[in-house]
């Protein structure tokens, strides 16, 4: 578990360099992938479902990205983009295209549907966290504006 999480960390670190992220932000962006992989492995052992594991993994790295963005006062995409890269279903997409070229319709559908499910689970995890954080931040602003009388 730690071994694969370290690989996820270094993968996000490398893509952070490609995305031109500098200084402490590069480290924080990589931490999201590390924690996301730990959550993925733990939920995979508990649920035995890749899709649910990817969903909770996306929730974890998205939540960290939102927290780091608030803490560092920069856009959340700086932390979210590199953290997401290690979880992209690249092997399933490659297998889909390979089987499509070879004419294996059943394998094409199998890999294609799996890639869409994983991508959808990651997208839903990111959207869920973004939605909850936005509602939370707006409710805090409204509360403080009521107190101050503005």
C-alpha positions as CSV (number, residue, x, y, z in Angstrom):
1,X,0.0,0.0,0.0
2,X,2.7,2.5,0.9
3,X,4.8,1.4,-2.1
4,X,2.0,2.2,-4.6
5,X,1.2,5.4,-2.7
6,X,4.7,6.5,-3.1
7,X,4.5,5.8,-6.8
8,X,1.3,7.9,-7.0
9,X,3.1,10.7,-5.1
10,X,6.1,10.7,-7.5
11,X,3.7,10.5,-10.5
12,X,1.8,13.6,-9.3
13,X,5.1,15.3,-8.5
14,X,6.4,14.7,-12.1
15,X,3.2,15.9,-13.6
16,X,3.3,18.9,-11.3
17,X,6.7,19.8,-12.8
18,X,5.2,19.4,-16.3
19,X,2.3,21.7,-15.2
20,X,4.9,24.2,-14.0
21,X,3.9,24.1,-10.3
22,X,6.6,25.6,-8.1
23,X,7.8,25.4,-4.5
24,X,5.6,24.1,-1.7
25,X,2.6,23.9,-4.0
26,X,4.3,21.0,-5.9
27,X,4.7,19.1,-2.6
28,X,1.1,19.8,-1.6
29,X,-0.2,18.7,-5.0
30,X,1.6,15.4,-4.7
31,X,0.3,14.7,-1.2
32,X,-3.2,14.5,-2.7
33,X,-2.2,11.6,-4.9
34,X,-0.5,9.9,-2.0
35,X,-3.5,10.1,0.3
36,X,-5.9,9.3,-2.6
37,X,-4.0,6.1,-3.3
38,X,-4.2,5.1,0.4
39,X,-7.9,5.7,0.4
40,X,-8.3,3.7,-2.9
41,X,-6.4,0.7,-1.5
42,X,-8.3,0.7,1.8
43,X,-11.7,1.0,0.2
44,X,-10.8,-1.6,-2.4
45,X,-10.0,-4.1,0.4
46,X,-13.3,-3.2,2.1
47,X,-15.8,-3.0,-0.8
48,X,-14.1,-5.1,-3.5
49,X,-15.4,-2.6,-6.1
50,X,-13.1,-0.5,-8.2
51,X,-15.8,2.1,-9.0
52,X,-16.6,2.8,-5.3
53,X,-12.9,2.9,-4.5
54,X,-12.3,5.5,-7.2
55,X,-15.2,7.6,-6.0
56,X,-13.9,7.7,-2.4
57,X,-10.3,8.2,-3.7
58,X,-11.6,11.2,-5.7
59,X,-13.3,12.6,-2.7
60,X,-10.1,12.4,-0.6
61,X,-7.8,14.1,-3.1
62,X,-10.4,16.7,-4.0
63,X,-11.0,17.5,-0.3
64,X,-7.3,17.9,0.2
65,X,-7.0,20.1,-2.9
66,X,-9.8,22.3,-1.6
67,X,-8.1,22.6,1.8
68,X,-4.7,23.3,0.4
69,X,-6.2,25.9,-2.0
70,X,-7.8,27.7,0.9
71,X,-4.6,27.4,3.0
72,X,-2.3,28.6,0.2
73,X,-4.8,31.1,-1.3
74,X,-4.4,29.9,-4.9
75,X,-6.8,28.1,-7.3
76,X,-7.9,24.6,-6.5
77,X,-6.9,23.3,-9.9
78,X,-3.2,23.8,-9.0
79,X,-3.6,20.9,-6.5
80,X,-6.4,19.0,-8.2
81,X,-4.9,18.4,-11.6
82,X,-1.6,16.6,-10.6
83,X,-3.5,14.6,-7.8
84,X,-5.9,13.2,-10.4
85,X,-3.4,12.0,-12.9
86,X,-2.4,8.7,-11.2
87,X,-6.0,7.6,-11.2
88,X,-6.9,8.1,-14.8
89,X,-7.9,4.8,-16.3
90,X,-5.3,4.8,-19.0
91,X,-4.8,1.1,-19.3
92,X,-8.6,0.6,-19.8
93,X,-8.7,3.3,-22.5
94,X,-5.7,1.7,-24.3
95,X,-7.3,-1.7,-24.1
96,X,-10.5,-0.3,-25.5
97,X,-8.7,1.2,-28.5
98,X,-6.6,-1.9,-29.0
99,X,-9.6,-4.2,-29.1
100,X,-11.5,-1.8,-31.3
101,X,-8.7,-1.9,-33.9
102,X,-8.5,-5.7,-33.7
103,X,-12.3,-6.0,-34.1
104,X,-13.1,-7.6,-30.7
105,X,-16.4,-6.0,-30.0
106,X,-17.2,-7.7,-26.7
107,X,-13.8,-6.8,-25.2
108,X,-14.1,-3.2,-26.6
109,X,-17.4,-2.7,-24.8
110,X,-16.1,-4.3,-21.6
111,X,-13.0,-2.1,-21.4
112,X,-14.9,1.0,-22.7
113,X,-17.7,0.7,-20.1
114,X,-15.1,0.2,-17.3
115,X,-13.1,3.3,-18.4
116,X,-16.3,5.4,-18.5
117,X,-17.4,4.1,-15.1
118,X,-14.0,4.9,-13.5
119,X,-13.9,8.3,-15.2
120,X,-17.5,9.0,-14.0
121,X,-16.7,7.9,-10.5
122,X,-13.7,10.3,-10.4
123,X,-15.7,13.1,-11.9
124,X,-18.5,12.6,-9.4
125,X,-16.1,12.6,-6.5
126,X,-14.5,15.9,-7.6
127,X,-17.9,17.4,-8.2
128,X,-19.3,16.3,-4.9
129,X,-16.5,17.9,-2.9
130,X,-16.5,21.0,-5.0
131,X,-20.3,21.4,-4.5
132,X,-20.1,20.8,-0.7
133,X,-17.2,23.2,-0.3
134,X,-19.0,25.9,-2.3
135,X,-22.2,25.6,-0.3
136,X,-20.1,25.7,2.9
137,X,-18.2,28.8,1.9
138,X,-21.3,30.6,0.8
139,X,-23.2,29.8,4.0
140,X,-20.2,31.0,6.1
141,X,-20.2,34.3,4.1
142,X,-23.9,34.8,4.6
143,X,-23.6,34.1,8.3
144,X,-20.8,36.6,8.8
145,X,-22.6,39.3,6.7
146,X,-25.7,38.8,8.9
147,X,-23.6,39.2,12.1
148,X,-21.8,42.3,10.9
149,X,-25.0,43.9,9.6
150,X,-23.7,44.3,6.1
